[in-house]
Amino acid sequence: MGSYIGAFIVGGIICVIAQILIDKTTLTPAKILVTFITIGTILGALGIYEKIVQIGGAGATVPLPGFGYSLSKAVKKEVIENGILGAFTGGIKGAAGGIAAAIFFGYIMAIIFNPKPKG
């Protein structure tokens, strides 16, 4: 499947599932976000999400289940390299780049746009 089409289909399915959960359940957005990350982590640990990533590319790695997948992938790698200690350090190493980028770009935007509190 072409990379754009696969990304569109997989990312679209993830978004449709989220929209259905928002519309048809009493789950709060925070619970839905945590659920998506948890599902991505579990599917990543089982090796299932890797197949979804192969089909969907960025459509699978950018949404929240992709964050859980990257955490599980990093933890698995660290456990292989460092034993049980890797279960605690892998997630931190796996998420550090994304978190650092979010903080850096958030700071740059705050400098450029001079945000003010609501009120």
C-alpha positions, 0 to 999 in steps of 0.5 A, spaced: 500 500 500 502 506 498 505 510 504 500 516 503 494 511 503 496 507 508 498 513 513 491 516 511 487 509 512 490 507 519 491 514 522 483 515 519 481 509 523 485 511 529 481 518 529 474 514 527 475 510 533 477 516 538 471 520 535 466 514 536 469 513 544 467 521 545 460 521 542 458 514 544 461 513 551 461 517 557 469 517 557 473 523 558 478 525 553 483 524 558 481 517 559 481 516 552 488 519 551 490 514 557 487 508 553 490 509 547 497 510 549 496 503 554 493 500 547 499 502 543 504 500 549 500 493 549 500 492 542 507 494 541 510 489 547 506 484 543 509 485 536 502 487 533 503 494 533 509 493 528 505 490 523 500 496 523 506 501 523 509 497 517 502 499 513 500 506 516 507 509 517 506 516 520 499 514 520 500 509 526 506 513 529 504 520 530 497 518 534 497 517 541 497 509 540 504 510 536 507 514 543 505 507 547 508 503 541 515 507 542 515 507 549 514 499 549 519 498 543 524 502 547 523 498 554 524 492 550 531 494 547 533 497 554 531 490 557 535 486 552 541 491 553 541 492 561 536 487 564 531 489 569 533 496 570 531 497 562 524 496 564 525 503 568 530 507 564 527 505 557 521 509 557 524 515 559 530 514 553 524 512 548 520 518 550 525 523 551 526 526 544 519 527 543 518 531 550 524 535 549 522 537 542 515 539 545 518 543 551 523 547 546 518 548 541 513 550 546 518 555 549 520 558 542 512 559 541 512 563 547 517 567 546 514 569 539 507 570 541 508 572 548 502 568 551 497 571 556 493 567 561 486 567 560 481 571 564 
